[in-house]
Amino acid sequence: MSEQLLNTSAHAPGSANASRRTPDGEPDAPAIGDWLHIECDGSVVVYTGKVEVGQHIRTSLAQVVAEELRLPVGAIQLVMADTDRTPFDMGTFGSLTTPTISYRLRQVAAATRLLLRDLAANRLGVEPHELVVADGRVTHAPTGRTCGFGELTQGRRLTETYAGAPITSPDQWTVAGTEVQPVEGLSIVSGVQRYTPDLTLPGMLAGAVLRPPSFGATLVSLDARAAQALPGVTVIREGDFVGVTAPDRHTALRARDLLLAEWTVIEQLPSTQLFDYLRSNPAGAEDAPRPPLPLHHEQGQVEAACAGAELTFAQTYSVAYIAHAPLEPRAALADWTSGRLTVWTGTQRPFGVRGELSEAFQMPEQSIRVIVPDTGSAYGGKHTGEAAIEAARLARTAQVPVKLIWTREEEFTWAYFRPAGVIDIVSGVQADGTLICWEFHNYNSGAAGIHTPYDVPNQRIAFHPTLSPLRQGAYRALAATANHFARETHMDEIARALGVDPLTYRLKQLKDERLRAVLEAAAERFGWERAAHEPGCGNGIAAGTEKGSYVATCAEIAVDRTSGEVRVVRVVQAFECGAIINPTALRSQVEGAVVQGLGGALFEAIAFEGGRISTNRFSSYRVPRFADMPVIEVLLLDRKDLASAGGGETPMIGIAPAIGNAIFDATGVRLRSMPLVPAGVLQVD
């Protein structure tokens, strides 16, 4: 099914400061009306540049606004991710929505509540403290006189500032912090929800793009006669870019496949040589416009401490490139009207994509509008606007709207990947097992989560950017997954070598009470001390912290001694991210992170050779299936005394090391590379 697009006018009360920002990139929208508008009928509209990609952030943002305005959640309407209507936003990533925009909207709504109270006090001739704001009205209880929100604002844009308004303490929440079902849940499960691939415009054509046979290939010649012979097909070439438009997607893809192209290809590295390549090819500042910055942390005297250690340990760990594999591939619908470009697309960065379009077509950002419908997942993979630019190119030539939907093969091949990496660790302990030195070097995968939470007096921690043979970029939890896999596996190795229980050993090295709390909570729920060790079964534990939240994961696995098949039987995960705004959505986020983490832990990996991706469809790239699912138990620690942190990424970082440690517990085989069992089986002697 498809949906006709209607009412795309940019005129809206929330649009006045849509593009203003501070020098550090934050939104410069100081007035209540930049974020919130009250219609004449009293309905409340909230504006945010954040994107709904399945994390149910629309619900939790509605909750915090409803909390401060003393309204039910259903009374709040959110306008999201529309560059003409919402304040500038850097993007939906980094678990930043809850600690930043959620907090800002709490301030905005609290200021609005005080403003409504003051307006009502003036109208009724009473003192503000005598009034109660609730259910869309401001009431003077002694006399019963009341004013509706719409009566008080008369639909005007609220130019008053929201700065300094006191917000409701989490221990007094009645709407935020409660179990609220997703506000869009019914439309999703009933099929009413519309995503970019569902959208249409009058006269719209379908588009498709011809891809090179390998990375870096350049076009030498093109024979388009067979494609152009199809009814309604137009072939468009701009340099190495070749695309087609057609009346429908089937014809567009058929026409693309009829194009006869000759390419010049270049030699490319195979995946079998990847890790040696990463270690020996450092990246310079000239290798990318914005390369990841090196990191070097030094504390104490590492060499001297390691030289004096009772025992030292040295190991190397690695992680493969993996794909984001979102349910919805990249898609865009582009329309040029009167010199203005409007693009509907699934992206995490609508304002960033607007900037990319501005650069690609050499036109001012004010002449471009990017609208992001709810998007079928992203996982960090939709920061960029390739599909938007391609659709806009085709539409500019066709002079009618064009919709472009990437195929699954395109998504697996031409999108960027989670960075691969190599990690070297050297550690040393005293006779009683106390960690006294820690040296940690990460090559390529990133610096997120790289610092150890354990108390080590002498440490050297470094991230080394390297050249990458594949296009790489953000992925859920960034490098925290790789760094926690290496660190938590190494901690397990030390504990096992010392003959100490892995949980006990971690607790011995900890001063961080929040990390201690999740470790103890997960172990208690799992039954760590009384867990059985039947033949072929094993238990593993891991913990960590990233982006202001804390996680501990316990995993039980079973290995078939005959076939080598590894099965994750049970996962218990304790998670703490401060005050919880929406327990229902957070629990889903944590469970989803565990499921997604299973894939990268066990079998997800990109294989490539000669600049070609061989794992370019789900039949060759295995993600977790229903049969792979363990029993998952989520324990949420609600800290109403702490600020709310995001919950989308950190729950993913503990599952891989917990599984790897459990495999060692069951078999004595130590696995130091992700994925742990690419073929799903383990070679057991």
Number of C-alpha atoms within 10 A of each C-alpha: 9 12 15 9 10 8 5 9 8 13 10 13 22 27 20 19 21 24 19 15 16 10 8 6 11 13 19 17 22 15 19 25 26 27 30 27 24 23 18 16 13 19 15 21 19 24 25 26 29 27 29 23 20 16 18 21 21 23 25 30 26 26 29 29 30 24 23 27 25 20 21 16 21 11 16 22 18 16 19 21 30 25 28 26 27 29 28 28 25 16 20 22 23 18 20 17 22 21 16 13 16 24 17 18 24 25 23 28 25 27 23 25 21 18 20 25 26 19 19 28 20 12 12 16 9 13 13 18 10 12 22 16 22 16 15 18 23 23 22 22 11 8 7 7 12 17 20 19 27 19 17 21 20 13 17 14 19 20 11 14 17 25 14 10 16 13 16 16 11 18 11 11 16 14 22 26 22 15 13 17 16 19 18 14 12 12 12 12 9 8 9 12 15 17 19 26 24 14 17 19 18 9 10 21 26 24 33 29 26 19 17 20 17 20 20 14 17 17 16 11 12 14 12 20 13 13 22 19 12 15 11 13 21 21 23 17 16 8 9 16 15 22 24 27 31 25 17 15 17 12 21 27 21 15 29 24 14 18 20 14 16 15 16 13 16 12 12 16 16 15 19 11 10 18 18 10 16 22 18 11 15 15 19 14 11 8 11 10 7 8 14 19 14 17 15 13 13 12 13 14 14 21 15 11 21 24 12 15 19 15 17 18 15 12 14 16 21 21 27 25 24 25 26 23 20 18 11 19 25 29 25 28 32 29 24 19 12 7 10 14 23 21 27 24 30 35 36 29 24 31 28 20 26 27 17 18 26 18 12 12 13 9 15 13 19 13 14 21 23 27 26 25 22 21 25 18 21 25 23 23 24 27 22 22 23 19 24 28 22 25 29 28 22 30 25 19 15 19 16 17 25 31 33 28 24 20 16 17 16 16 21 25 24 18 22 23 23 28 24 25 28 24 26 16 19 19 25 26 22 16 11 8 20 16 26 23 28 26 20 24 21 29 26 27 31 28 25 17 22 25 19 17 17 18 18 19 14 21 24 20 19 20 22 24 25 24 19 19 16 24 15 19 18 20 25 24 25 23 25 27 32 32 30 27 32 28 26 25 27 23 22 27 18 22 18 16 12 16 11 14 12 21 20 11 20 21 17 15 15 15 12 12 10 19 23 19 19 24 26 17 21 27 22 13 15 23 13 17 10 9 12 12 12 9 12 16 22 26 27 27 32 31 30 29 25 23 20 16 21 26 31 30 32 29 30 28 24 22 21 15 15 9 11 17 16 23 21 22 17 17 26 25 31 26 29 27 28 23 21 27 28 23 19 17 23 25 17 16 21 26 19 16 22 26 22 19 22 24 23 26 29 27 22 27 24 22 18 20 15 15 20 18 21 15 20 20 17 12 8 13 19 18 21 16 10 8 7 14 16 19 11 16 19 19 19 21 19 17 16 18 11 12 16 23 23 24 30 25 23 31 32 28 34 29 34 32 33 27 32 33 34 26 29 20 21 21 19 12 16 15 18 20 21 28 24 25 19 17 13 14 17 20 12 14 8
